[in-house]
Amino acid sequence: RLAELQAAEEELRKAIALADGAAEEDIARLVAVYETMKPKDAARLFDAMDADFAAGFLGRMRADSAAAVLAGMQPEKAYAVSAILAGRNAMVPKD
């Protein structure tokens, strides 16, 4: 019975790893799409996103692309996203 449970656990781990890989691939593809869009068009989309959600994408984009998108966003939203990006690692313990 223990061997069956261990085998089932291993299959579950494989399935989770496969799903995680697919999700990461989807996000990477979407980041690439945003990077290749005209910054003003991407900025309109990012303005419509929740600030945390937008920060997740902007944090993965090349700095030049992210800067162009931020520059085209509404100032209040760009500020909120920038604050989230700046504070993401604020609580990480320092040695």
Residue frames as a rotation matrix with the C-alpha (Angstrom) as fourth column:
ARG 1
0.569 0.822 0.000 0.00
0.822 -0.569 0.000 0.00
0.000 0.000 -1.000 0.00
LEU 2
0.419 -0.513 -0.749 2.86
0.161 -0.770 0.617 2.36
-0.893 -0.379 -0.241 0.83
ALA 3
-0.649 -0.682 0.337 4.47
0.415 0.054 0.908 1.67
-0.638 0.730 0.248 -2.54
GLU 4
-0.089 0.719 0.689 1.18
0.981 -0.055 0.185 2.55
0.171 0.693 -0.701 -4.28
LEU 5
0.794 0.383 -0.472 0.97
0.515 -0.837 0.186 5.84
-0.323 -0.391 -0.862 -2.38
GLN 6
-0.015 -0.895 -0.445 4.58
0.111 -0.444 0.889 6.68
-0.994 -0.036 0.106 -3.23
ALA 7
-0.661 -0.175 0.730 3.97
0.701 0.204 0.684 5.92
-0.268 0.963 -0.012 -6.91
ALA 8
0.359 0.873 0.330 0.83
0.915 -0.398 0.060 8.06
0.184 0.280 -0.942 -6.91
GLU 9
0.649 -0.190 -0.736 2.73
0.282 -0.839 0.465 10.89
-0.706 -0.510 -0.491 -5.22
GLU 10
-0.467 -0.884 0.020 5.48
0.272 -0.122 0.955 10.70
-0.841 0.451 0.297 -7.85
GLU 11
-0.393 0.420 0.818 2.91
0.913 0.075 0.400 10.82
0.107 0.904 -0.413 -10.67
LEU 12
0.708 0.671 -0.221 1.29
0.701 -0.705 0.106 13.84
-0.085 -0.230 -0.969 -9.03
ARG 13
0.223 -0.728 -0.648 4.67
0.166 -0.627 0.761 15.59
-0.961 -0.277 -0.019 -8.79
LYS 14
-0.697 -0.478 0.534 5.30
0.560 0.103 0.822 14.95
-0.448 0.872 0.196 -12.48
ALA 15
0.054 0.825 0.563 1.88
0.965 -0.187 0.182 16.32
0.255 0.534 -0.806 -13.41
ILE 16
0.767 0.184 -0.615 2.43
0.448 -0.840 0.307 19.45
-0.460 -0.511 -0.726 -11.30
ALA 17
-0.214 -0.933 -0.291 5.88
0.208 -0.334 0.919 20.01
-0.954 0.136 0.266 -12.83
LEU 18
-0.591 0.069 0.804 4.40
0.803 0.137 0.580 19.68
-0.070 0.988 -0.136 -16.31
ALA 19
0.493 0.854 0.165 1.63
0.848 -0.514 0.132 22.17
0.197 0.075 -0.978 -15.52
ASP 20
0.545 -0.375 -0.750 4.10
0.291 -0.755 0.588 24.60
-0.786 -0.539 -0.302 -13.93
GLY 21
-0.555 -0.809 0.192 6.33
0.414 -0.068 0.908 24.40
-0.722 0.583 0.373 -17.01
ALA 22
-0.289 0.542 0.789 3.40
0.926 -0.052 0.374 25.06
0.244 0.839 -0.487 -19.33
ALA 23
0.747 0.581 -0.322 2.24
0.655 -0.727 0.206 28.03
-0.114 -0.364 -0.924 -17.26
GLU 24
0.155 -0.791 -0.591 5.75
0.218 -0.556 0.802 29.50
-0.964 -0.253 0.086 -17.23
GLU 25
-0.681 -0.374 0.630 5.97
0.649 0.089 0.755 29.08
-0.338 0.923 0.183 -21.00
ASP 26
0.204 0.857 0.474 2.63
0.936 -0.313 0.163 30.86
0.288 0.410 -0.865 -21.45
ILE 27
0.761 0.041 -0.647 3.76
0.392 -0.824 0.409 33.78
-0.516 -0.565 -0.643 -19.28
ALA 28
-0.281 -0.946 -0.161 7.10
0.288 -0.243 0.926 34.06
-0.916 0.214 0.340 -21.09
ARG 29
-0.505 0.166 0.847 5.28
0.862 0.064 0.502 34.11
0.030 0.984 -0.175 -24.42
LEU 30
0.597 0.798 0.081 2.92
0.784 -0.601 0.155 36.84
0.173 -0.029 -0.985 -23.23
VAL 31
0.417 -0.563 -0.714 5.85
0.265 -0.676 0.688 38.91
-0.869 -0.476 -0.133 -21.93
ALA 32
-0.638 -0.682 0.357 7.45
0.502 -0.018 0.865 38.62
-0.584 0.731 0.354 -25.38
VAL 33
-0.036 0.719 0.694 4.19
0.955 -0.179 0.235 39.77
0.293 0.671 -0.681 -26.99
TYR 34
0.817 0.362 -0.449 4.02
0.517 -0.804 0.293 42.82
-0.255 -0.472 -0.844 -24.71
GLU 35
0.023 -0.911 -0.412 7.66
0.277 -0.390 0.878 43.65
-0.961 -0.134 0.243 -25.45
THR 36
-0.738 -0.341 0.582 7.05
0.612 0.026 0.791 43.66
-0.285 0.940 0.189 -29.20
MET 37
0.354 0.912 0.207 3.88
0.935 -0.343 -0.087 45.78
-0.008 0.225 -0.974 -29.05
LYS 38
-0.145 -0.274 0.951 4.02
0.264 -0.937 -0.230 49.51
0.953 0.218 0.209 -29.63
PRO 39
-0.862 -0.296 -0.412 4.62
0.446 -0.055 -0.893 50.98
0.241 -0.954 0.179 -26.15
LYS 40
-0.768 0.618 0.169 1.55
-0.640 -0.749 -0.169 53.23
0.022 -0.238 0.971 -26.32
ASP 41
0.068 0.802 -0.594 -0.66
-0.584 0.515 0.627 50.24
0.809 0.304 0.503 -27.16
ALA 42
-0.247 -0.236 -0.940 0.86
0.520 0.787 -0.334 48.12
0.818 -0.571 -0.071 -24.40
ALA 43
-0.983 -0.162 0.081 0.51
0.033 -0.600 -0.799 51.03
0.178 -0.783 0.595 -21.97
ARG 44
-0.302 0.947 0.112 -3.25
-0.845 -0.320 0.428 51.13
0.441 0.035 0.897 -22.56
LEU 45
0.287 0.369 -0.884 -3.47
-0.028 0.926 0.377 47.44
0.958 -0.084 0.276 -21.68
PHE 46
-0.511 -0.584 -0.631 -1.29
0.619 0.259 -0.742 47.85
0.597 -0.769 0.229 -18.60
ASP 47
-0.834 0.300 0.464 -3.40
-0.465 -0.835 -0.296 50.80
0.298 -0.462 0.835 -17.44
ALA 48
0.145 0.978 -0.152 -6.41
-0.755 0.208 0.622 48.47
0.640 0.024 0.768 -17.46
MET 49
0.033 -0.218 -0.976 -4.63
0.290 0.936 -0.199 45.75
0.956 -0.277 0.094 -15.46
ASP 50
0.976 0.107 -0.188 -4.54
0.197 -0.082 0.977 45.44
0.089 -0.991 -0.101 -11.69
ALA 51
0.606 -0.783 0.143 -1.26
-0.767 -0.622 -0.157 47.06
0.212 -0.015 -0.977 -10.53
ASP 52
0.144 -0.554 0.820 0.08
-0.581 0.624 0.523 43.81
-0.801 -0.552 -0.232 -9.01
PHE 53
0.614 0.177 0.769 -0.70
0.421 0.751 -0.508 41.92
-0.668 0.636 0.387 -12.20
ALA 54
0.958 -0.257 0.131 0.93
-0.033 -0.549 -0.835 44.60
0.287 0.795 -0.534 -14.36
ALA 55
0.428 -0.838 0.338 4.01
-0.887 -0.317 0.335 44.65
-0.174 -0.443 -0.879 -12.13
GLY 56
0.354 -0.255 0.900 4.42
-0.071 0.952 0.298 40.93
-0.932 -0.169 0.319 -12.59
PHE 57
0.753 -0.040 0.657 4.70
0.641 0.275 -0.717 41.35
-0.152 0.961 0.233 -16.35
LEU 58
0.865 -0.429 0.260 6.74
-0.282 -0.844 -0.457 44.55
0.415 0.322 -0.851 -16.30
GLY 59
0.491 -0.689 0.534 9.20
-0.695 0.059 0.716 42.93
-0.525 -0.723 -0.450 -13.90
ARG 60
0.300 -0.334 0.894 9.90
0.358 0.908 0.219 40.22
-0.884 0.254 0.392 -16.47
MET 61
0.923 0.108 0.371 10.24
0.386 -0.281 -0.879 42.55
0.009 0.954 -0.301 -19.44
ARG 62
-0.126 -0.955 0.267 13.48
0.925 -0.210 -0.315 43.99
0.357 0.207 0.911 -20.77
ALA 63
-0.287 -0.042 -0.957 14.23
0.707 -0.684 -0.182 47.27
-0.647 -0.728 0.226 -19.01
ASP 64
-0.966 -0.110 -0.234 13.93
-0.062 -0.781 0.621 49.35
-0.252 0.614 0.748 -22.20
SER 65
-0.589 0.807 -0.038 10.54
0.267 0.238 0.934 47.86
0.763 0.540 -0.356 -23.06
ALA 66
-0.021 0.564 -0.825 9.23
0.992 0.115 0.053 48.20
0.125 -0.817 -0.562 -19.50
ALA 67
-0.602 -0.278 -0.748 10.39
0.457 -0.889 -0.038 51.83
-0.654 -0.365 0.662 -19.38
ALA 68
-0.967 0.254 0.009 8.61
-0.122 -0.493 0.861 52.66
0.223 0.832 0.508 -22.62
VAL 69
-0.244 0.922 -0.301 5.39
0.576 0.387 0.720 51.07
0.780 0.002 -0.625 -21.37
LEU 70
-0.112 0.159 -0.981 5.61
0.961 -0.236 -0.147 52.82
-0.255 -0.959 -0.126 -17.99
ALA 71
-0.875 -0.300 -0.380 6.19
0.212 -0.943 0.256 56.15
-0.435 0.144 0.889 -19.73
GLY 72
-0.807 0.590 0.023 2.97
-0.148 -0.240 0.959 55.71
0.572 0.771 0.281 -21.67
MET 73
-0.316 0.696 -0.645 0.84
0.831 0.531 0.167 54.70
0.459 -0.483 -0.746 -18.70
GLN 74
0.624 0.562 0.543 -1.36
0.104 -0.749 0.654 56.99
0.774 -0.352 -0.526 -16.63
PRO 75
-0.201 -0.843 0.499 0.96
-0.465 -0.366 -0.806 58.58
0.862 -0.394 -0.318 -14.03
GLU 76
0.145 0.314 0.938 -0.96
-0.989 0.083 0.125 57.26
-0.038 -0.946 0.322 -11.01
LYS 77
0.969 0.242 0.057 -0.95
-0.235 0.967 -0.098 53.70
-0.079 0.082 0.994 -12.35
ALA 78
0.458 -0.875 -0.155 2.71
0.066 0.207 -0.976 53.89
0.886 0.437 0.153 -13.38
TYR 79
-0.202 -0.498 0.843 3.57
-0.803 -0.408 -0.434 55.09
0.560 -0.765 -0.317 -9.88
ALA 80
0.517 0.490 0.702 1.60
-0.812 0.540 0.221 52.25
-0.271 -0.684 0.677 -8.25
VAL 81
0.964 -0.193 -0.184 3.28
0.080 0.868 -0.491 49.65
0.254 0.458 0.852 -10.46
SER 82
0.150 -0.967 0.204 6.71
-0.181 -0.230 -0.956 51.18
0.972 0.107 -0.210 -9.82
ALA 83
-0.023 -0.097 0.995 6.13
-0.979 -0.200 -0.042 51.09
0.203 -0.975 -0.090 -6.07
ILE 84
0.861 0.364 0.354 5.18
-0.424 0.899 0.108 47.42
-0.279 -0.243 0.929 -6.26
LEU 85
0.750 -0.636 -0.183 8.26
0.206 0.488 -0.848 46.61
0.629 0.598 0.497 -8.33
ALA 86
-0.056 -0.815 0.576 10.52
-0.472 -0.487 -0.735 48.54
0.880 -0.313 -0.357 -5.95
GLY 87
-0.039 0.115 0.993 9.05
-0.999 -0.018 -0.037 46.91
0.014 -0.993 0.115 -2.86
ARG 88
0.643 0.386 -0.662 8.95
-0.481 0.876 0.044 43.30
0.596 0.290 0.748 -4.05
ASN 89
0.215 -0.667 -0.714 12.15
0.465 0.712 -0.526 42.35
0.859 -0.219 0.463 -2.25
ALA 90
0.014 -0.198 0.980 11.91
-0.565 -0.810 -0.156 44.77
0.825 -0.552 -0.123 0.66
MET 91
0.626 0.345 0.699 11.07
-0.780 0.279 0.561 42.02
-0.001 -0.896 0.443 3.13
VAL 92
0.706 -0.465 -0.534 13.83
0.161 0.840 -0.518 39.64
0.689 0.279 0.669 2.03
PRO 93
0.893 -0.392 -0.220 16.22
0.214 -0.060 0.975 39.08
-0.396 -0.918 0.030 4.96
LYS 94
0.646 -0.763 0.035 19.60
-0.443 -0.411 -0.797 40.70
0.622 0.499 -0.603 4.53
ASP 95
0.598 -0.485 -0.638 22.63
0.653 0.756 0.038 38.80
0.464 -0.439 0.770 5.78
